Amino acid sequence: TLTITMVTVTMVITMVTVTMAIIKVTVDMVIIMITVTLIITMAITMVTVTMVIIMVTVTMANIMVTVTIAIIKVTVTIVITMATVTMVITMVITDYHGNHW
C-alpha cells in the first residue's frame, strides 16, 4: 500500500511539474508573440511616419518649384513691361525731338 502511495505521489508530482513546464513554455511563447507583434507594429508605424515625412517633403518641394516658377514668370513680366515702357519713352522722346527740331 505504501509503495502504491509513493508511486501515486511521484506520478502526481511529475504531472504537476510537466503541467507547470508546459504552462511556462506557453506563457513564454505568448510573451514572445506579443513582443514580436509590438516590434512589427512599431516597424510599420515607423515606415508609415517615414512615408508621411517623404510625402510632405515632396509636396513642399513641388510648392517650392511652383513658387519659384511663379516668381520667374512675374520677374519676366516685370522685365518685359520695363523694356516696353523704356521703348515707349524712347520713342516719345525721339518723336518729340524729331518734331521739335
LOZA-299441 format. One line per field, with one value per atom (N, C-alpha, C): x, y, z; residue number from 1. Coordinates in steps of 0.05 Angstrom, whole numbers, plus 5000, padded with zeros to 4 digits. Layout:
BEGIN
X: c(X, ...)
Y: c(Y, ...)
Z: c(Z, ...)
nr: c(NUM, ...)
***
This chain:
BEGIN
X: c(5017, 5000, 5018, 5039, 5058, 5070, 5079, 5092, 5073, 5048, 5028, 5025, 5023, 5020, 5044, 5068, 5093, 5092, 5085, 5084, 5064, 5040, 5019, 5029, 5041, 5052, 5073, 5091, 5112, 5099, 5079, 5065, 5051, 5038, 5024, 5045, 5068, 5089, 5099, 5104, 5113, 5093, 5067, 5046, 5046, 5047, 5046, 5070, 5094, 5119, 5116, 5106, 5103, 5083, 5060, 5040, 5052, 5067, 5079, 5099, 5114, 5133, 5118, 5097, 5080, 5069, 5058, 5047, 5069, 5093, 5116, 5122, 5125, 5131, 5110, 5084, 5062, 5063, 5068, 5070, 5093, 5116, 5139, 5133, 5119, 5112, 5093, 5074, 5054, 5069, 5088, 5104, 5120, 5133, 5149, 5131, 5107, 5088, 5081, 5074, 5066, 5089, 5113, 5137, 5141, 5140, 5143, 5122, 5097, 5074, 5080, 5089, 5095, 5117, 5138, 5161, 5151, 5135, 5125, 5108, 5090, 5073, 5090, 5110, 5128, 5142, 5151, 5165, 5146, 5121, 5101, 5096, 5093, 5088, 5111, 5136, 5160, 5159, 5154, 5153, 5132, 5108, 5086, 5094, 5106, 5116, 5136, 5155, 5176, 5162, 5143, 5129, 5115, 5101, 5087, 5107, 5130, 5151, 5161, 5165, 5174, 5153, 5127, 5105, 5105, 5107, 5108, 5131, 5154, 5178, 5174, 5164, 5158, 5139, 5117, 5097, 5109, 5126, 5140, 5158, 5172, 5190, 5174, 5151, 5133, 5124, 5115, 5106, 5129, 5153, 5176, 5181, 5180, 5184, 5163, 5137, 5115, 5119, 5127, 5132, 5154, 5176, 5199, 5191, 5175, 5166, 5149, 5131, 5114, 5131, 5151, 5169, 5183, 5193, 5207, 5188, 5163, 5143, 5139, 5134, 5130, 5154, 5178, 5203, 5204, 5199, 5200, 5179, 5155, 5134, 5143, 5154, 5164, 5185, 5204, 5226, 5215, 5196, 5183, 5169, 5153, 5139, 5159, 5180, 5201, 5212, 5219, 5230, 5211, 5185, 5164, 5162, 5161, 5158, 5182, 5206, 5231, 5229, 5220, 5218, 5198, 5175, 5154, 5166, 5179, 5191, 5211, 5228, 5249, 5236, 5215, 5201, 5189, 5176, 5163, 5184, 5206, 5228, 5238, 5244, 5254, 5235, 5209, 5188, 5187, 5188, 5187, 5210, 5234, 5258, 5256, 5247, 5245, 5226, 5203, 5184, 5194, 5207, 5216, 5237, 5256, 5278, 5270)
Y: c(4976, 5000, 5025, 5024, 5046, 5051, 5030, 5031, 5045, 5036, 5047, 5077, 5084, 5112, 5128, 5117, 5130, 5135, 5114, 5115, 5137, 5137, 5156, 5184, 5189, 5215, 5224, 5206, 5211, 5219, 5204, 5209, 5236, 5243, 5269, 5291, 5288, 5309, 5312, 5290, 5290, 5305, 5298, 5310, 5341, 5349, 5377, 5391, 5379, 5390, 5394, 5373, 5374, 5396, 5396, 5417, 5445, 5449, 5475, 5482, 5463, 5467, 5475, 5461, 5467, 5496, 5503, 5530, 5550, 5545, 5564, 5568, 5547, 5549, 5565, 5558, 5572, 5602, 5609, 5637, 5651, 5638, 5648, 5654, 5634, 5637, 5660, 5663, 5685, 5712, 5714, 5738, 5744, 5723, 5726, 5736, 5724, 5732, 5761, 5769, 5797, 5816, 5809, 5825, 5828, 5806, 5806, 5824, 5820, 5836, 5866, 5873, 5901, 5911, 5896, 5904, 5909, 5890, 5892, 5918, 5922, 5945, 5971, 5971, 5995, 5999, 5977, 5979, 5991, 5981, 5990, 6020, 6028, 6056, 6073, 6064, 6078, 6083, 6061, 6062, 6083, 6081, 6099, 6128, 6133, 6160, 6170, 6152, 6159, 6166, 6150, 6155, 6182, 6188, 6214, 6236, 6234, 6254, 6258, 6236, 6237, 6252, 6245, 6257, 6287, 6295, 6324, 6338, 6325, 6337, 6340, 6320, 6321, 6344, 6345, 6366, 6393, 6396, 6422, 6429, 6409, 6413, 6423, 6410, 6417, 6446, 6453, 6480, 6500, 6493, 6510, 6515, 6494, 6495, 6513, 6509, 6525, 6555, 6560, 6587, 6600, 6584, 6594, 6601, 6583, 6587, 6613, 6616, 6640, 6665, 6664, 6687, 6693, 6673, 6676, 6689, 6679, 6690, 6719, 6726, 6754, 6771, 6761, 6776, 6781, 6760, 6762, 6784, 6782, 6801, 6829, 6833, 6860, 6869, 6852, 6859, 6867, 6852, 6858, 6885, 6889, 6914, 6937, 6934, 6955, 6962, 6940, 6944, 6959, 6951, 6963, 6993, 6998, 7026, 7042, 7031, 7045, 7050, 7031, 7034, 7056, 7056, 7076, 7103, 7106, 7132, 7141, 7122, 7128, 7138, 7124, 7132, 7160, 7165, 7191, 7213, 7208, 7228, 7233, 7211, 7213, 7228, 7222, 7235, 7265, 7270, 7298, 7314, 7303, 7317, 7319, 7297, 7297, 7319, 7322, 7343, 7371, 7371, 7397, 7410, 7392, 7404, 7405)
Z: c(5000, 5000, 5000, 5016, 5018, 4990, 4977, 4951, 4931, 4931, 4913, 4918, 4944, 4951, 4941, 4946, 4937, 4907, 4892, 4862, 4854, 4867, 4861, 4866, 4889, 4897, 4876, 4869, 4849, 4822, 4814, 4789, 4790, 4812, 4815, 4813, 4827, 4827, 4798, 4784, 4757, 4739, 4742, 4727, 4731, 4757, 4764, 4751, 4754, 4743, 4713, 4699, 4670, 4662, 4677, 4672, 4675, 4697, 4702, 4680, 4670, 4649, 4623, 4617, 4594, 4596, 4619, 4624, 4620, 4631, 4629, 4600, 4584, 4556, 4541, 4548, 4535, 4541, 4567, 4575, 4560, 4559, 4545, 4516, 4503, 4475, 4471, 4489, 4487, 4490, 4509, 4513, 4488, 4477, 4452, 4430, 4427, 4406, 4409, 4434, 4439, 4432, 4440, 4435, 4405, 4390, 4361, 4348, 4357, 4347, 4351, 4375, 4382, 4364, 4361, 4344, 4315, 4305, 4277, 4275, 4295, 4295, 4295, 4312, 4314, 4287, 4274, 4248, 4228, 4227, 4208, 4213, 4238, 4246, 4236, 4241, 4232, 4202, 4187, 4158, 4149, 4162, 4155, 4160, 4184, 4191, 4170, 4163, 4143, 4117, 4108, 4083, 4084, 4107, 4110, 4108, 4121, 4120, 4091, 4077, 4049, 4032, 4036, 4022, 4026, 4052, 4060, 4046, 4047, 4035, 4005, 3992, 3963, 3957, 3972, 3969, 3972, 3993, 3998, 3974, 3964, 3941, 3917, 3912, 3890, 3893, 3918, 3924, 3918, 3928, 3924, 3894, 3878, 3849, 3837, 3845, 3835, 3841, 3866, 3875, 3859, 3856, 3840, 3812, 3799, 3772, 3771, 3791, 3792, 3794, 3812, 3816, 3789, 3776, 3750, 3730, 3728, 3710, 3716, 3741, 3750, 3742, 3748, 3741, 3711, 3695, 3666, 3657, 3668, 3661, 3668, 3692, 3700, 3681, 3674, 3655, 3629, 3618, 3592, 3594, 3616, 3620, 3620, 3636, 3638, 3610, 3595, 3568, 3551, 3551, 3535, 3542, 3569, 3578, 3568, 3572, 3563, 3533, 3517, 3488, 3481, 3495, 3490, 3496, 3520, 3528, 3507, 3499, 3479, 3453, 3445, 3420, 3423, 3446, 3451, 3450, 3464, 3465, 3437, 3422, 3395, 3377, 3379, 3363, 3370, 3396, 3406, 3394, 3397, 3387, 3357, 3345, 3315, 3306, 3319, 3312, 3320, 3343, 3354, 3336, 3329, 3313, 3284)
nr: c(1, 1, 1, 2, 2, 2, 3, 3, 3, 4, 4, 4, 5, 5, 5, 6, 6, 6, 7, 7, 7, 8, 8, 8, 9, 9, 9, 10, 10, 10, 11, 11, 11, 12, 12, 12, 13, 13, 13, 14, 14, 14, 15, 15, 15, 16, 16, 16, 17, 17, 17, 18, 18, 18, 19, 19, 19, 20, 20, 20, 21, 21, 21, 22, 22, 22, 23, 23, 23, 24, 24, 24, 25, 25, 25, 26, 26, 26, 27, 27, 27, 28, 28, 28, 29, 29, 29, 30, 30, 30, 31, 31, 31, 32, 32, 32, 33, 33, 33, 34, 34, 34, 35, 35, 35, 36, 36, 36, 37, 37, 37, 38, 38, 38, 39, 39, 39, 40, 40, 40, 41, 41, 41, 42, 42, 42, 43, 43, 43, 44, 44, 44, 45, 45, 45, 46, 46, 46, 47, 47, 47, 48, 48, 48, 49, 49, 49, 50, 50, 50, 51, 51, 51, 52, 52, 52, 53, 53, 53, 54, 54, 54, 55, 55, 55, 56, 56, 56, 57, 57, 57, 58, 58, 58, 59, 59, 59, 60, 60, 60, 61, 61, 61, 62, 62, 62, 63, 63, 63, 64, 64, 64, 65, 65, 65, 66, 66, 66, 67, 67, 67, 68, 68, 68, 69, 69, 69, 70, 70, 70, 71, 71, 71, 72, 72, 72, 73, 73, 73, 74, 74, 74, 75, 75, 75, 76, 76, 76, 77, 77, 77, 78, 78, 78, 79, 79, 79, 80, 80, 80, 81, 81, 81, 82, 82, 82, 83, 83, 83, 84, 84, 84, 85, 85, 85, 86, 86, 86, 87, 87, 87, 88, 88, 88, 89, 89, 89, 90, 90, 90, 91, 91, 91, 92, 92, 92, 93, 93, 93, 94, 94, 94, 95, 95, 95, 96, 96, 96, 97, 97, 97, 98, 98, 98, 99, 99, 99, 100, 100, 100, 101, 101, 101)
***
